[in-house]
């Protein structure tokens, strides 16, 4: 577990509640500067893992490091971590500015400028409004602002889009991408796989407390996983185009005037040459990766 490479490193991390094992021997790394999606269904151990990383609960076995320091010594790293877990909790009758000021004082950061934090999350014009008047999306934004109080190197967000409508989800997505631009590492737990697929470049995937995958998005969705989609200039050539692929052992199907060739994304240039050799000219040739949701359920079924 290299301190210089990974913002989070865990090895053999486990948590038991009596006879029930919530997290089982997790081993994964999260590189500095990545936006990491932490994926898994309810009960898969995501929040439990986050709580162990933040030293909110003890581990049963295994070890971990956050920003280069062991999770057994949280005081060495917690002042460089911001977190929002299971929804923000604020004083309803106080304004956004007042809530952030209190949070900063509780953390010993009296020099914090609440208005600057509110501006970062798009709440500058509502800073003096009472929290109880905020929409759900605004409450989530204020929770992220609170997590930003220590100007963290690592930002951990547990279900930041939970309960939001499509507009609110889009706003939080744009905010997270903006917060990552200065090299900050962001670790996001979410059920919305389609959203994580858009913003994340790294994934850690759990099922029933066990690790299914940890690595870059390209390794999960790219490369040989891509399908090749070809459309000939003339529709009468579709069958011949399918035969060209079949003769080379590739699985194909014809749908809506396009030839779909499974797991052949890396053969795009070569396939184009094969078609030209047979005097078949392509109107389009594209690749299509499986969605994160498709890949997740495929891996879950095989485990």
KANORKA-V747620 format. One record per residue. RES is the residue in one small letter. SS is DSSP state (helix for helix, strand for strand, loop for the rest). NEAR is the number of other C-alpha atoms within 8 Angstrom. D_LAST is the distance of its C-alpha to the last C-alpha in whole Angstrom. Layout:
res: [RES	RES]
ss: [SS	SS]
near: [NEAR	NEAR]
d_last: [D_LAST	D_LAST]
//
This chain:
res: [x	x	x	x	x	x	x	x	x	x	x	x	x	x	x	x	x	x	x	x	x	x	x	x	x	x	x	x	x	x	x	x	x	x	x	x	x	x	x	x	x	x	x	x	x	x	x	x	x	x	x	x	x	x	x	x	x	x	x	x	x	x	x	x	x	x	x	x	x	x	x	x	x	x	x	x	x	x	x	x	x	x	x	x	x	x	x	x	x	x	x	x	x	x	x	x	x	x	x	x	x	x	x	x	x	x	x	x	x	x	x	x	x	x	x	x	x	x	x	x	x	x	x	x	x	x	x	x	x	x	x	x	x	x	x	x	x	x	x	x	x	x	x	x	x	x	x	x	x	x	x	x	x	x	x	x	x	x	x	x	x	x	x	x	x	x	x	x	x	x	x	x	x	x	x	x	x	x	x	x	x	x	x	x	x	x	x	x	x	x	x	x	x	x	x	x	x	x	x	x	x	x	x	x	x	x	x	x	x	x	x	x	x	x	x	x	x	x	x	x	x	x	x	x	x	x	x	x	x	x	x	x	x	x	x	x	x	x	x	x	x	x	x	x	x	x	x	x	x	x	x	x	x	x	x	x	x	x	x	x	x	x	x	x	x	x	x	x	x	x	x	x	x	x	x	x	x	x	x	x	x	x	x	x	x	x	x	x	x	x	x	x	x	x	x	x	x	x	x	x	x	x	x]
ss: [loop	loop	loop	loop	loop	strand	strand	strand	strand	strand	strand	strand	strand	strand	strand	strand	strand	loop	loop	strand	strand	strand	strand	strand	strand	strand	strand	strand	strand	strand	strand	loop	loop	loop	strand	strand	strand	strand	strand	loop	loop	loop	loop	loop	loop	helix	helix	helix	helix	helix	helix	helix	helix	loop	loop	loop	loop	loop	loop	loop	strand	strand	strand	strand	strand	strand	loop	loop	strand	strand	loop	loop	loop	helix	helix	helix	loop	helix	helix	helix	strand	strand	strand	strand	loop	loop	loop	loop	loop	loop	loop	loop	loop	loop	strand	helix	helix	helix	helix	helix	helix	helix	helix	helix	helix	helix	loop	loop	loop	loop	loop	loop	loop	helix	helix	helix	helix	helix	helix	helix	loop	loop	loop	helix	helix	helix	loop	loop	loop	strand	helix	helix	helix	loop	loop	helix	helix	helix	helix	helix	helix	helix	helix	helix	helix	helix	helix	loop	loop	loop	loop	loop	loop	strand	strand	strand	strand	strand	loop	loop	loop	loop	loop	loop	loop	helix	helix	helix	helix	helix	helix	helix	helix	helix	helix	helix	helix	helix	helix	loop	loop	loop	loop	loop	strand	strand	strand	strand	strand	loop	loop	loop	helix	helix	helix	helix	helix	helix	helix	loop	loop	strand	strand	strand	strand	strand	strand	loop	loop	strand	strand	strand	strand	strand	strand	strand	helix	helix	helix	helix	helix	loop	helix	helix	helix	loop	strand	strand	strand	strand	strand	strand	loop	loop	helix	helix	helix	helix	helix	helix	helix	helix	helix	helix	helix	helix	loop	loop	loop	loop	loop	strand	strand	strand	strand	loop	loop	strand	strand	strand	strand	loop	loop	loop	helix	helix	helix	helix	helix	helix	helix	helix	helix	helix	helix	helix	helix	loop	loop	loop	loop	strand	strand	strand	strand	strand	strand	strand	loop	loop	loop	helix	helix	helix	helix	helix	helix	helix	helix	helix	helix	helix	loop]
near: [7	7	10	5	7	14	15	12	14	14	11	11	16	14	13	10	7	5	5	6	11	14	16	11	11	13	10	9	11	11	10	10	9	14	13	14	14	13	13	12	8	5	8	13	14	13	9	10	9	8	10	12	11	10	10	7	7	7	9	8	9	11	10	12	15	12	10	12	11	10	13	5	8	11	6	7	12	9	9	10	12	17	10	13	10	6	10	10	5	6	7	8	7	10	12	14	11	9	11	12	12	8	9	12	9	7	6	6	10	7	4	8	7	9	9	8	12	15	9	8	12	8	12	10	6	7	11	9	10	11	13	6	6	10	6	8	12	9	11	12	12	13	12	12	13	11	12	11	13	10	7	13	9	13	14	12	13	13	12	12	11	6	5	10	6	6	7	10	11	8	8	12	10	8	9	8	9	7	8	13	7	5	8	14	15	13	12	13	13	15	8	6	10	9	8	10	10	6	9	12	12	13	14	14	11	16	12	9	14	11	11	11	8	11	9	9	11	8	8	9	13	10	9	9	13	16	15	16	13	12	13	14	9	6	8	5	10	14	7	7	12	12	8	10	13	10	7	6	6	10	8	11	8	10	7	4	8	11	14	12	13	11	9	13	13	8	8	12	7	7	9	10	8	9	13	9	7	6	6	11	8	11	8	8	11	8	10	9	9	10	9	10	8	8	11	8	8	8	9	9	6	5	5]
d_last: [26	29	31	32	29	27	28	25	23	21	21	19	20	19	21	22	24	25	23	20	18	17	16	15	16	15	17	18	21	23	26	29	30	27	26	22	20	18	15	13	14	17	17	14	16	18	22	21	20	23	26	25	26	29	30	30	28	28	25	24	23	23	25	25	28	29	31	32	33	31	29	32	35	34	38	37	35	35	38	36	33	33	31	31	29	28	31	35	37	41	44	45	49	49	48	45	48	49	45	44	47	47	43	45	47	45	43	46	46	50	50	47	48	47	48	47	43	44	45	42	39	42	44	47	49	48	48	51	49	48	45	45	46	43	40	37	36	39	38	34	37	39	36	35	38	38	35	38	40	40	39	36	34	31	30	28	27	25	25	28	28	27	30	32	33	32	35	34	31	32	35	32	30	34	35	31	32	36	35	33	35	37	34	33	29	28	24	23	21	21	19	21	19	22	24	22	21	25	26	23	23	21	17	15	12	11	9	11	13	10	10	8	11	15	17	20	19	21	18	15	18	20	22	20	18	21	23	27	29	32	36	39	42	43	41	42	40	37	37	38	36	33	34	34	31	30	32	30	27	26	24	26	27	30	30	33	35	33	31	27	26	22	21	24	25	26	29	31	34	34	33	36	38	37	38	42	42	42	44	42	42	39	40	36	33	31	27	24	21	18	18	16	15	14	12	11	10	9	6	5	6	4	0]
//
